Every structure is written in structure tokens, then in C-alpha cells.
Amino acid sequence: MKKAKRLIKKLGVDKVREIVDKAHHDAHYYVDAWTENFGGVHGFYTDKCIVGVHNQHTHYKLSELKGALANVN
């Protein structure tokens, strides 16, 4: 949950709410990073985070983001 709170602090409540609302139903993670795979965009969704392959510091579980948003004052 700490990671989710850090992302909310970094991007703001409204942006994280937008991220959660726009997530595809098969997505489990939001990735706060640049990728050339989707035309050079920042921020994308994925269904997995493979330890040792992906950067765990940029992968945020959507369920944790939802929980953190529910606890925002």
C-alpha cells in the first residue's frame, strides 16, 4: 500500500483515479514508465509483473491503487 500512496503523492488523486478508471478489465498492474512498445508513451497497463525481468518499482497493483484511493481523505 505504501507504493500506491507514493504514486498518489507523485501524480495526484485525480490522475490515479483516472488510471484506475481507464484500466482494461484484464489488467492487474499500472506501469509508471516510458515504453517504446506502444509508440513512446508514458504509463501503460499489464497483466503481470515478472520478478527479475520487470522493474518492481514501476509496477503498481491496480487493486492496491483502488484501496489507497478509498482511504484518501
C-alpha positions as CSV (number, residue, x, y, z in Angstrom):
1,M,0.0,0.0,0.0
2,K,3.0,2.3,0.5
3,K,3.8,2.2,-3.2
4,A,0.3,3.2,-4.0
5,K,0.4,6.1,-1.7
6,R,3.7,7.2,-3.2
7,L,2.1,7.2,-6.7
8,I,-0.8,9.2,-5.4
9,K,1.6,11.7,-3.9
10,K,3.6,11.9,-7.2
11,L,0.7,12.1,-9.7
12,G,-2.2,13.3,-7.5
13,V,-5.5,11.7,-6.6
14,D,-7.4,12.7,-9.8
15,K,-4.7,11.3,-12.1
16,V,-4.6,8.0,-10.1
17,R,-8.4,7.8,-10.2
18,E,-8.2,8.3,-13.9
19,I,-5.6,5.5,-14.2
20,V,-7.8,3.1,-12.3
21,D,-11.0,4.0,-14.1
22,K,-9.4,3.5,-17.6
23,A,-7.8,0.2,-16.8
24,H,-8.7,-2.8,-19.0
25,H,-10.6,-5.5,-17.1
26,D,-7.7,-7.9,-17.7
27,A,-5.0,-5.6,-16.4
28,H,-3.6,-6.2,-12.9
29,Y,-0.8,-3.5,-12.9
30,Y,-0.2,0.0,-14.0
31,V,3.4,0.6,-15.1
32,D,4.7,4.1,-14.4
33,A,7.4,4.1,-17.0
34,W,8.2,5.0,-20.6
35,T,7.9,2.4,-23.3
36,E,8.6,2.3,-27.0
37,N,6.4,-0.7,-27.5
38,F,3.3,1.4,-27.6
39,G,4.6,4.3,-29.6
40,G,6.8,6.0,-26.9
41,V,4.1,6.6,-24.2
42,H,4.5,7.0,-20.5
43,G,2.3,4.8,-18.4
44,F,0.6,1.6,-19.5
45,Y,-1.2,-1.5,-18.2
46,T,-0.2,-5.1,-18.0
47,D,-1.4,-8.3,-16.5
48,K,1.8,-9.5,-14.9
49,C,5.0,-8.4,-13.2
50,I,7.8,-10.9,-13.5
51,V,10.3,-10.6,-10.7
52,G,13.8,-10.4,-12.1
53,V,12.5,-9.3,-15.5
54,H,10.3,-6.2,-14.8
55,N,11.1,-3.3,-12.6
56,Q,9.0,-3.8,-9.4
57,H,9.5,-0.2,-8.5
58,T,7.4,1.0,-11.5
59,H,4.6,-1.7,-11.4
60,Y,1.6,-0.8,-9.2
61,K,-1.1,-3.2,-8.5
62,L,-4.4,-1.8,-9.5
63,S,-6.1,-3.4,-6.5
64,E,-3.7,-1.5,-4.2
65,L,-4.3,1.7,-6.0
66,K,-8.0,1.3,-5.6
67,G,-7.6,0.6,-1.9
68,A,-5.3,3.6,-1.4
69,L,-7.8,5.8,-3.2
70,A,-10.6,4.6,-0.9
71,N,-8.5,5.7,2.1
72,V,-7.7,9.2,0.7
73,N,-9.3,12.0,2.8
